[in-house]
Amino acid sequence: MNKTELEQWLVIAKNNTIKQLKLQTDWWPLSSNSKPYAAQASAWGIAFFTEAALNRAAGEVLTARCSNGSNNLSQSIVDALWVSSPDRIHDKDQLMLDYCVVNQTASSPIQVTGESEVGPSHPIDFNPIPTNGYAWDFYKLLIVPSATRLFFARVASSGGVGAPQRIEALAKSLRKLIDIYGPTFLRPNDELGAVLIPSTTSQRDGAIILWVSQGRVRFEKITPGLL
């Protein structure tokens, strides 16, 4: 997994979200916890996880387990993008995380996992307690064994700090979480990636891509103009 792959999956997922939800071509999940923006942002995250699963998961019968509560938009994304044959199943019972793809016959059944946090004003520190917010969701992603693990977050300005600054601080917090817990929970060949997007259209080039390469955590701003 590298920055280029993560960017490709993110762009394809955004385009698929716009198409499936019949949104404007210049759509962006703005800074609001109210519907429809939060639900649409979640759907983009699920589309991102699904695109990764289409490229990474292998097996004759694969089950995507995804339940975002009452968020029917995310469910419709999985149905549209994943369930292309009887061998690709959508189970709406969640398995610990927002999204996972399972091959029940594999020695390590959970192949792809995804966790998203689209509430844009959560704290950006690395403490996973209390059990909500960015750090908690990322910590859950670390402790569930999976060959490919992905995180999607929407970040807004808060407390007088702009979204780009909060995104960079969050990336540093996620790196610290990996440094602390990665040696325990990440296996040598596991992949881990994250995308952190701002909740305002004008700051979209402030998105950050994070990934683990050869045991090193790297993060960079997204390629300008990509989104």
Summary of the structure (lengths in Angstrom):
residues: 227
radius of gyration: 16.2
end to end distance: 19.7
largest distance: 50.9
contacts: 756
relative contact order: 0.15
helix: 39%
strand: 22%
